Amino acid sequence: MAGITHSVTNQAPPLVQYDVFGSDRALVEAVERHLAPEVRDDGLAELSALGHTAGSAQVQEWGVLANENPPRLRTHDRYGRRIDEVEFHPAWHRLLGKGVSAGLTAAWGRPGGHVRRAAAFLMWTQVEAGNGCPLSMTHASVPALRTDPALAAEWEPRLTSVIYDRALRPPGQKPGALFGMGMTEKQGGSDVRANTTAARPLAEDGTYALTGHKWFCSAPMSDAFLVLAQAPGGLTCFLVPRVLEDGSRNVFLLQRLKDKLGNRSNASAEVEFDGTWARRVGEEGQGVRTIIGMVAATRLDCALGSAGLMRQAVAQAVHHCAYREAFGGKLADKPLMRNVLADLALESEAATTLAVRLAAAYDDGGEQERALLRIAVPAAKYWVTKRCAPVAVEAAECLGGNGYVEESGMPRLVRESPLNSIWEGAGNVQALDVLRALRREPAALDAYLREVGKARGADHRLDAAIKDLLTDLADLEGVEGRARRLTERLALVLQGSLLVRHAPPEVADAFCAGRLGGDAGSAFGTLPYTLDLASVVERARPLS
């Protein structure tokens, strides 16, 4: 007879069967704040439904399965014919289908679409971040295609469709389509002007044959791709369909899939072009200008994705500590652990508040809001994505040894956490882009200062931080060496301004003390103990 050695006690229940949206108070309040009254009720109901879906046991299991069963490359069929296909686990297709049907590619054509999509994207990232890549690129392709009205008329209805069709067939036969992109090459990386892929004009106006390679091609089984190549007139943007209208496969040679640190469920490929048919998007020589709208949208998605990862990490940490007992009480009630959890919660809420605010600027579409995006998007992309990895690691530590075990889900968050900082231009690229906006676009700085100025006089630490920032901005000579520090300050001051105006007093007070007032150390959990940290932690707690 087997003996019973112990009973399992003092373990937190799984965080499952809960509303990922409704339990995130910072996200709910941001959506309520930025959605117009006439669409608010519908938007909240739609997001609550997706929140329950994202928190369900079934969908969480899909996320686990998609991560544990990464895509496989099949270059040839059994007869030796080149097919260049990627096989995905069924869970991947289920997640991607849910994401499409939830409107994660449909922001551009509906009222409040960007705020609603931003909240949904932030939530869906928490299930499994890998499928966010094709959703993001499909969404972000729309502004690039709008530089060519004929292409936009043809493709935009497919890209903004809520129908997921995984079949590889002519795009004209599909009710919905997904886009990928290929920008970087081996010799250039972020320096896309060093691209060597050549585009040779064909007889039909606007069509070309591409020869060359792409070192990183995201979501290689998409229906079409935006690609940069050197045309006779210079670096140009092209649309490369996966399948041609006659049903034949375009020349799209998949050399291998990247073996990545995280983001394992998503495929990233090395691609060769050899006479590949392409359609020009925009004018020759204007490739960077054409693609910049797509880049800005995907950079905002980087911030949203990192905000989602941070939110899930913090939710898991607070949930665990609310149940786990040690040294005579709940972990969450211990002053030192409470300090750590509150510090993590501040980072998560600040990221969410900033990212949704920038999504609202897209919905507004006014001149000043567009100017704000020019400086705030790269600053947010730089800072929010940089904070994701330390938050994920600290949150895993809150679970102790349990957080180092795969079944907890925390290692997956830790592996994913550096990605958004690297993708779409790493930290230095973002900081230099901020400098470019400061030097060339006075309206961008003016819009930024107007935004942060709305909170002036509400907190002395924020006022002092704005004053110090203005001193930094007064001298842009030789600023490149301190561009990261300047970009960090821009992001922190903007976050502080938003929280002072919109967050509960205890959250704004703690943020200004720890991030702007110099009253905290370098590690999480070093906030002044006199703050109302218990309220900050309780606000971040997910209720299952």
C-alpha positions as CSV (number, residue, x, y, z in Angstrom):
1,M,0.0,0.0,0.0
2,A,1.4,3.4,-1.0
3,G,1.8,5.7,1.9
4,I,0.8,9.4,1.9
5,T,3.8,11.4,2.7
6,H,2.2,14.9,2.7
7,S,-0.8,16.9,1.6
8,V,-0.4,19.8,-0.9
9,T,-1.1,23.0,1.0
10,N,0.0,26.6,0.8
11,Q,0.0,26.7,-3.0
12,A,-1.7,29.4,-5.0
13,P,-4.5,28.2,-7.3
14,P,-4.0,28.6,-11.0
15,L,-4.9,32.1,-12.4
16,V,-7.5,30.9,-14.8
17,Q,-11.1,31.4,-15.7
18,Y,-11.0,35.1,-15.1
19,D,-11.6,38.3,-17.1
20,V,-8.2,39.5,-18.2
21,F,-9.8,42.9,-19.2
22,G,-12.1,43.5,-16.2
23,S,-9.5,42.6,-13.6
24,D,-7.0,45.1,-15.1
25,R,-8.3,48.4,-13.6
26,A,-5.7,50.6,-15.3
27,L,-6.6,49.2,-18.7
28,V,-10.4,49.5,-18.1
29,E,-10.0,53.1,-16.9
30,A,-7.8,54.0,-19.9
31,V,-10.4,52.6,-22.4
32,E,-13.2,54.4,-20.6
33,R,-11.2,57.6,-20.7
34,H,-10.4,57.5,-24.4
35,L,-13.4,56.0,-26.0
36,A,-16.1,58.4,-27.1
37,P,-19.5,58.0,-25.3
38,E,-21.3,56.8,-28.3
39,V,-19.0,53.7,-28.7
40,R,-17.9,53.2,-25.1
41,D,-20.5,50.7,-24.1
42,D,-20.0,48.5,-27.1
43,G,-16.2,48.8,-26.8
44,L,-16.3,47.8,-23.1
45,A,-18.6,44.8,-23.8
46,E,-16.5,43.7,-26.7
47,L,-13.3,43.8,-24.6
48,S,-14.9,42.1,-21.6
49,A,-15.9,39.2,-23.9
50,L,-12.3,39.0,-25.2
51,G,-11.0,39.2,-21.6
52,H,-13.0,36.2,-20.6
53,T,-11.8,34.3,-23.6
54,A,-8.2,35.2,-22.9
55,G,-8.5,34.1,-19.3
56,S,-10.3,30.8,-20.1
57,A,-8.6,27.5,-19.5
58,Q,-9.0,26.4,-23.1
59,V,-7.3,29.5,-24.6
60,Q,-4.5,29.4,-22.1
61,E,-3.9,25.8,-23.0
62,W,-3.7,26.9,-26.7
63,G,-1.0,29.3,-25.7
64,V,1.0,26.6,-24.0
65,L,0.7,24.2,-26.9
66,A,1.7,26.8,-29.5
67,N,4.8,27.7,-27.5
68,E,5.7,24.0,-26.9
69,N,5.2,23.0,-30.5
70,P,7.1,25.6,-32.6
71,P,6.7,25.9,-36.4
72,R,8.5,23.5,-38.8
73,L,10.0,24.4,-42.2
74,R,9.2,22.2,-45.2
75,T,11.2,23.3,-48.2
76,H,10.3,20.4,-50.5
77,D,7.4,18.0,-50.9
78,R,7.8,14.2,-51.1
79,Y,8.6,14.4,-54.9
80,G,11.4,16.9,-54.5
81,R,9.4,19.9,-55.6
82,R,10.1,23.2,-53.9
83,I,7.1,24.3,-51.7
84,D,8.7,26.6,-49.0
85,E,5.9,26.1,-46.4
86,V,5.8,26.4,-42.7
87,E,3.7,24.1,-40.6
88,F,2.2,25.3,-37.4
89,H,0.5,23.5,-34.5
90,P,-3.3,23.7,-34.6
91,A,-3.2,25.8,-31.4
92,W,-1.4,28.5,-33.3
93,H,-4.1,28.7,-35.9
94,R,-6.8,28.8,-33.3
95,L,-5.1,31.7,-31.5
96,L,-4.5,33.6,-34.7
97,G,-8.0,33.1,-35.8
98,K,-9.4,34.4,-32.5
99,G,-7.1,37.4,-32.8
100,V,-8.3,38.2,-36.3
101,S,-12.0,37.7,-35.4
102,A,-11.5,40.0,-32.3
103,G,-10.5,42.9,-34.6
104,L,-6.8,43.0,-34.0
105,T,-6.3,43.9,-37.7
106,A,-9.4,46.0,-38.0
107,A,-8.6,49.3,-36.3
108,W,-8.5,51.7,-39.2
109,G,-12.1,51.7,-40.2
110,R,-14.2,52.0,-37.1
111,P,-14.8,54.6,-34.4
112,G,-12.4,54.3,-31.5
113,G,-10.8,51.5,-33.4
114,H,-7.2,52.1,-32.3
115,V,-8.0,52.3,-28.6
116,R,-10.2,49.2,-28.8
117,R,-7.6,47.3,-30.7
118,A,-4.8,48.5,-28.4
119,A,-6.6,47.1,-25.3
120,A,-7.3,43.8,-27.2
121,F,-3.7,43.5,-28.4
122,L,-2.4,44.1,-24.8
123,M,-4.7,41.4,-23.5
124,W,-4.1,38.9,-26.3
125,T,-0.3,39.2,-25.9
126,Q,-0.8,37.7,-22.4
127,V,-2.1,34.5,-23.8
128,E,0.8,33.9,-26.2
129,A,2.9,36.7,-27.6
130,G,4.0,34.9,-30.8
131,N,0.8,35.4,-32.7
132,G,1.0,39.1,-32.1
133,C,3.6,39.4,-34.9
134,P,1.4,38.7,-37.9
135,L,-1.5,40.6,-36.3
136,S,0.7,43.6,-35.8
137,M,2.2,43.7,-39.2
138,T,-1.1,43.2,-40.9
139,H,-2.6,46.1,-38.9
140,A,0.5,48.3,-39.6
141,S,0.6,47.6,-43.4
142,V,-2.5,49.8,-44.0
143,P,-0.8,53.2,-43.8
144,A,1.9,52.1,-46.1
145,L,-0.5,50.8,-48.7
146,R,-2.5,54.0,-48.5
147,T,0.3,55.8,-50.3
148,D,-1.0,53.9,-53.4
149,P,-4.8,54.3,-53.6
150,A,-5.3,51.5,-56.0
151,L,-3.3,49.0,-53.9
152,A,-5.2,50.2,-50.8
153,A,-8.5,49.7,-52.4
154,E,-7.5,46.2,-53.4
155,W,-5.8,45.0,-50.2
156,E,-7.3,47.0,-47.3
157,P,-10.6,45.2,-47.1
158,R,-8.7,41.9,-46.9
159,L,-6.3,43.1,-44.2
160,T,-9.0,44.6,-42.0
161,S,-11.3,41.6,-42.4
162,V,-12.3,39.6,-39.3
163,I,-12.0,36.3,-41.2
164,Y,-8.9,34.2,-40.9
165,D,-8.2,32.1,-43.9
166,R,-5.0,30.1,-43.5
167,A,-5.0,28.6,-47.0
168,L,-2.2,29.6,-49.5
169,R,-4.2,30.7,-52.6
170,P,-4.6,33.7,-54.8
171,P,-5.4,36.8,-52.6
172,G,-8.4,37.7,-54.8
173,Q,-10.0,34.4,-53.7
174,K,-9.6,35.0,-50.0
175,P,-12.0,36.8,-47.6
176,G,-9.1,37.9,-45.4
177,A,-5.4,38.2,-45.6
178,L,-2.3,38.6,-43.4
179,F,0.9,40.6,-44.1
180,G,4.5,40.1,-43.1
181,M,7.5,42.2,-43.9
182,G,11.1,41.9,-45.0
183,M,13.4,44.9,-44.3
184,T,16.8,43.9,-42.9
185,E,19.6,42.2,-44.6
186,K,22.8,40.5,-43.4
187,Q,25.1,43.4,-44.2
188,G,22.9,46.2,-43.0
189,G,20.5,45.3,-40.1
190,S,18.7,48.5,-39.1
191,D,20.6,50.4,-41.7
192,V,18.2,49.6,-44.5
193,R,19.7,52.0,-46.9
194,A,22.6,49.4,-47.1
195,N,20.2,46.9,-48.6
196,T,21.5,45.2,-51.8
197,T,18.3,43.4,-52.9
198,A,17.8,44.6,-56.5
199,A,14.5,45.4,-58.2
200,R,14.4,45.2,-62.0
201,P,11.4,46.9,-63.7
202,L,9.2,44.6,-65.8
203,A,7.1,45.4,-68.8
204,E,3.9,46.0,-66.8
205,D,3.9,49.4,-65.2
206,G,4.7,49.3,-61.5
207,T,5.9,45.6,-61.5
208,Y,9.4,44.4,-60.8
209,A,11.5,41.3,-60.4
210,L,13.4,41.1,-57.1
211,T,16.8,39.4,-56.6
212,G,18.4,39.2,-53.2
213,H,17.7,38.2,-49.6
214,K,16.2,39.2,-46.3
215,W,18.0,38.2,-43.1
216,F,14.8,38.5,-41.1
217,C,11.4,37.9,-42.6
218,S,8.6,37.8,-40.0
219,A,5.6,35.5,-40.4
220,P,6.8,33.9,-43.6
221,M,3.5,32.1,-44.3
222,S,1.6,35.4,-44.7
223,D,-0.3,36.2,-47.9
224,A,1.9,39.1,-48.8
225,F,4.9,41.1,-47.6
226,L,6.2,44.6,-47.7
227,V,9.8,44.5,-48.8
228,L,12.5,47.1,-49.3
229,A,14.7,46.8,-52.4
230,Q,17.0,48.9,-54.6
231,A,15.1,50.0,-57.8
232,P,16.8,52.2,-60.5
233,G,15.5,55.3,-58.6
234,G,16.8,54.2,-55.2
235,L,15.5,52.3,-52.2
236,T,11.8,51.5,-52.8
237,C,9.0,49.7,-51.1
238,F,7.4,46.7,-52.7
239,L,4.4,44.4,-52.2
240,V,5.4,40.7,-52.7
241,P,2.5,38.3,-52.8
242,R,3.0,34.7,-51.6
243,V,0.7,33.3,-54.3
244,L,0.2,34.9,-57.7
245,E,-3.2,35.6,-59.2
246,D,-2.9,32.6,-61.6
247,G,-2.5,30.3,-58.6
248,S,1.2,29.7,-59.0
249,R,3.6,30.2,-56.1
250,N,5.8,33.3,-56.2
251,V,9.5,32.7,-55.9
252,F,9.9,33.0,-52.1
253,L,12.7,30.7,-51.0
254,L,12.8,29.9,-47.3
255,Q,16.3,29.0,-46.3
256,R,15.8,28.4,-42.7
257,L,13.8,29.4,-39.6
258,K,15.5,31.4,-36.8
259,D,16.1,29.5,-33.6
260,K,15.1,32.2,-31.2
261,L,15.4,32.9,-27.5
262,G,11.6,33.4,-27.1
263,N,8.7,34.0,-29.4
264,R,9.0,30.3,-30.2
265,S,5.5,29.9,-31.6
266,N,6.1,32.4,-34.3
267,A,8.2,31.8,-37.4
268,S,11.0,34.1,-38.5
269,A,12.8,33.2,-41.7
270,E,15.7,33.9,-43.9
271,V,14.4,34.4,-47.4
272,E,16.0,34.5,-50.9
273,F,14.4,36.2,-53.9
274,D,15.3,35.0,-57.4
275,G,13.2,36.8,-60.0
276,T,10.4,37.2,-57.4
277,W,7.4,39.2,-58.8
278,A,6.6,42.4,-56.9
279,R,4.4,45.5,-57.1
280,R,5.8,48.9,-56.3
281,V,4.3,50.7,-53.3
282,G,4.8,54.5,-53.5
283,E,7.4,56.1,-55.7
284,E,10.9,54.8,-56.5
285,G,13.5,56.1,-54.1
286,Q,10.9,56.8,-51.4
287,G,11.0,53.4,-49.7
288,V,11.7,54.7,-46.2
289,R,9.1,57.4,-46.5
290,T,6.5,54.9,-47.7
291,I,7.2,52.4,-45.0
292,I,7.5,54.9,-42.1
293,G,3.8,54.7,-41.3
294,M,4.1,50.9,-40.9
295,V,7.2,51.3,-38.7
296,A,5.4,53.8,-36.4
297,A,2.4,51.5,-35.9
298,T,4.5,48.4,-35.2
299,R,6.6,50.4,-32.7
300,L,3.5,51.3,-30.8
301,D,2.6,47.6,-30.9
302,C,6.0,46.9,-29.3
303,A,5.1,49.1,-26.4
304,L,1.6,47.6,-26.2
305,G,3.1,44.1,-26.3
306,S,5.6,44.8,-23.6
307,A,2.8,46.4,-21.5
308,G,0.8,43.2,-21.9
309,L,3.8,41.0,-20.9
310,M,4.4,43.2,-17.8
311,R,0.7,43.1,-16.9
312,Q,0.7,39.3,-17.0
313,A,3.9,39.0,-15.0
314,V,2.6,41.4,-12.4
315,A,-0.8,39.7,-12.3
316,Q,0.9,36.3,-11.7
317,A,3.2,37.7,-9.0
318,V,0.4,39.5,-7.1
319,H,-1.9,36.5,-7.4
320,H,0.7,34.1,-6.0
321,C,1.6,36.4,-3.1
322,A,-2.0,36.9,-2.2
323,Y,-2.4,33.2,-1.5
324,R,1.1,32.1,-0.4
325,E,1.9,32.2,3.3
326,A,5.3,32.5,4.9
327,F,6.6,33.5,8.3
328,G,3.2,33.7,9.8
329,G,1.2,35.6,7.1
330,K,0.4,36.2,3.5
331,L,3.4,37.2,1.4
332,A,1.5,40.1,-0.1
333,D,1.1,41.5,3.4
334,K,4.8,41.5,4.2
335,P,6.1,45.0,4.0
336,L,9.1,44.2,1.9
337,M,7.2,42.0,-0.6
338,R,4.5,44.6,-0.7
339,N,7.1,47.1,-1.7
340,V,8.3,44.9,-4.5
341,L,4.8,44.2,-5.8
342,A,3.8,47.8,-5.7
343,D,6.9,48.8,-7.6
344,L,6.2,46.3,-10.3
345,A,2.6,47.4,-10.4
346,L,3.6,51.0,-11.0
347,E,5.8,50.0,-14.0
348,S,2.9,48.0,-15.5
349,E,0.3,50.7,-15.0
350,A,2.5,53.4,-16.4
351,A,3.2,51.4,-19.5
352,T,-0.5,50.6,-20.0
353,T,-1.6,54.2,-19.5
354,L,1.0,55.6,-21.9
355,A,0.5,53.0,-24.7
356,V,-3.3,53.4,-24.7
357,R,-2.9,57.2,-24.7
358,L,-0.9,57.0,-27.9
359,A,-3.4,54.7,-29.5
360,A,-6.0,57.4,-28.7
361,A,-3.9,59.9,-30.6
362,Y,-4.2,57.7,-33.7
363,D,-8.0,57.7,-33.3
364,D,-8.0,61.5,-32.9
365,G,-5.9,62.0,-36.1
366,G,-5.6,65.8,-35.5
367,E,-2.4,67.7,-36.4
368,Q,-1.3,68.1,-32.8
369,E,-1.9,64.5,-32.0
370,R,0.1,63.4,-35.1
371,A,2.9,65.6,-34.0
372,L,2.8,64.1,-30.5
373,L,3.1,60.6,-31.9
374,R,6.3,61.6,-33.8
375,I,8.2,62.0,-30.6
376,A,6.2,60.0,-28.1
377,V,6.1,56.7,-30.1
378,P,9.9,56.2,-30.3
379,A,10.3,57.4,-26.7
380,A,7.6,55.0,-25.5
381,K,9.0,52.1,-27.6
382,Y,12.4,52.8,-26.1
383,W,11.5,53.0,-22.5
384,V,8.5,50.6,-22.1
385,T,10.2,47.8,-23.9
386,K,13.4,48.3,-21.9
387,R,11.5,47.9,-18.6
388,C,9.8,44.7,-19.7
389,A,12.7,42.3,-19.0
390,P,13.6,43.5,-15.5
391,V,9.9,43.4,-14.6
392,A,9.4,39.9,-15.8
393,V,12.5,38.6,-14.0
394,E,11.6,40.3,-10.7
395,A,8.0,39.0,-11.0
396,A,9.3,35.5,-11.5
397,E,11.4,35.9,-8.4
398,C,8.3,36.7,-6.4
399,L,7.2,33.1,-7.0
400,G,10.5,31.8,-5.7
401,G,11.5,28.4,-7.1
402,N,8.1,28.0,-8.6
403,G,8.7,30.9,-10.9
404,Y,11.8,29.1,-12.4
405,V,9.7,26.1,-13.4
406,E,8.2,26.0,-16.9
407,E,4.8,25.0,-15.7
408,S,4.4,28.3,-14.0
409,G,4.5,30.2,-17.3
410,M,7.0,32.7,-15.9
411,P,10.0,31.4,-17.9
412,R,8.0,32.0,-21.1
413,L,7.4,35.6,-20.1
414,V,11.1,36.0,-19.2
415,R,12.2,34.7,-22.6
416,E,9.8,36.8,-24.5
417,S,10.5,40.0,-22.5
418,P,13.6,41.3,-24.5
419,L,12.0,40.9,-27.9
420,N,10.1,44.1,-28.3
421,S,13.2,46.1,-27.3
422,I,15.0,44.6,-30.3
423,W,12.3,44.4,-32.9
424,E,11.6,47.4,-35.1
425,G,14.8,49.1,-34.2
426,A,16.7,48.5,-31.0
427,G,17.2,51.1,-28.2
428,N,19.8,53.3,-30.0
429,V,17.6,53.5,-33.1
430,Q,14.7,54.8,-31.1
431,A,16.8,57.3,-29.2
432,L,18.3,58.6,-32.4
433,D,14.8,58.9,-33.9
434,V,13.8,61.0,-30.9
435,L,16.7,63.3,-31.6
436,R,15.8,63.5,-35.3
437,A,12.2,64.6,-34.3
438,L,13.6,67.2,-31.8
439,R,15.9,68.7,-34.4
440,R,13.7,68.6,-37.5
441,E,10.1,68.9,-36.3
442,P,9.5,71.7,-33.8
443,A,5.7,70.9,-33.8
444,A,6.6,67.5,-32.2
445,L,8.3,69.0,-29.2
446,D,5.6,71.6,-28.9
447,A,2.9,68.9,-28.8
448,Y,4.8,66.9,-26.3
449,L,5.3,69.9,-24.0
450,R,1.6,70.8,-24.3
451,E,0.7,67.3,-23.2
452,V,2.9,67.1,-20.2
453,G,2.1,70.7,-19.3
454,K,-1.5,69.7,-18.6
455,A,-0.3,68.3,-15.2
456,R,1.9,71.2,-14.2
457,G,1.3,72.3,-10.7
458,A,-0.2,69.0,-9.5
459,D,2.9,67.5,-8.1
460,H,6.2,69.2,-7.2
461,R,8.3,66.3,-8.3
462,L,6.8,66.2,-11.7
463,D,7.2,70.0,-12.0
464,A,10.9,69.6,-11.1
465,A,11.3,66.8,-13.6
466,I,9.8,69.0,-16.4
467,K,12.1,71.8,-15.5
468,D,15.2,69.5,-15.6
469,L,13.9,68.1,-19.0
470,L,13.6,71.6,-20.4
471,T,17.2,72.3,-19.4
472,D,18.3,69.1,-21.2
473,L,16.4,70.1,-24.3
474,A,17.9,73.6,-24.4
475,D,21.2,72.2,-25.6
476,L,21.1,69.6,-28.4
477,E,24.7,70.1,-29.5
478,G,26.7,66.9,-29.0
479,V,23.6,65.3,-27.6
480,E,24.0,61.9,-29.3
481,G,26.1,60.5,-26.5
482,R,23.3,61.2,-24.0
483,A,20.4,60.4,-26.3
484,R,19.3,57.4,-24.2
485,R,19.1,59.4,-21.0
486,L,17.1,62.2,-22.7
487,T,14.7,59.7,-24.3
488,E,14.2,58.0,-20.9
489,R,13.4,61.3,-19.3
490,L,10.9,62.2,-22.1
491,A,9.1,58.9,-21.5
492,L,9.1,59.1,-17.7
493,V,7.9,62.7,-17.6
494,L,5.1,61.8,-20.0
495,Q,4.1,58.8,-17.9
496,G,4.2,60.9,-14.8
497,S,2.0,63.5,-16.3
498,L,-0.6,60.9,-17.4
499,L,-0.7,59.2,-14.0
500,V,-0.9,62.5,-12.1
501,R,-3.9,63.5,-14.2
502,H,-5.7,60.1,-14.4
503,A,-4.5,57.5,-11.8
504,P,-5.6,57.2,-8.2
505,P,-3.6,59.5,-5.9
506,E,-1.7,56.7,-4.3
507,V,-0.4,55.4,-7.7
508,A,0.6,58.9,-8.9
509,D,2.3,59.7,-5.6
510,A,4.3,56.5,-5.6
511,F,5.3,56.9,-9.3
512,C,6.5,60.5,-8.8
513,A,8.4,59.5,-5.7
514,G,10.1,56.5,-7.2
515,R,10.6,57.5,-10.8
516,L,10.8,61.3,-10.7
517,G,11.7,62.3,-7.2
518,G,14.8,60.2,-6.7
519,D,13.3,58.6,-3.6
520,A,13.9,55.0,-4.6
521,G,16.9,52.8,-5.3
522,S,17.9,51.0,-8.5
523,A,16.2,47.7,-7.7
524,F,12.4,47.0,-7.5
525,G,11.1,47.1,-3.9
526,T,13.0,50.2,-2.8
527,L,10.1,52.7,-2.7
528,P,9.6,54.9,0.4
529,Y,7.9,52.8,3.0
530,T,5.6,55.7,4.0
531,L,3.6,55.5,0.7
532,D,0.2,53.8,0.5
533,L,1.7,50.7,-1.2
534,A,-1.1,48.3,0.0
535,S,-3.6,50.2,-2.2
536,V,-1.2,50.1,-5.2
537,V,-0.9,46.3,-4.8
538,E,-4.6,45.7,-4.3
539,R,-5.4,47.7,-7.5
540,A,-3.1,45.4,-9.5
541,R,-4.5,42.2,-8.1
542,P,-6.4,40.1,-10.7
543,L,-9.6,38.6,-9.3
544,S,-10.3,35.1,-10.7
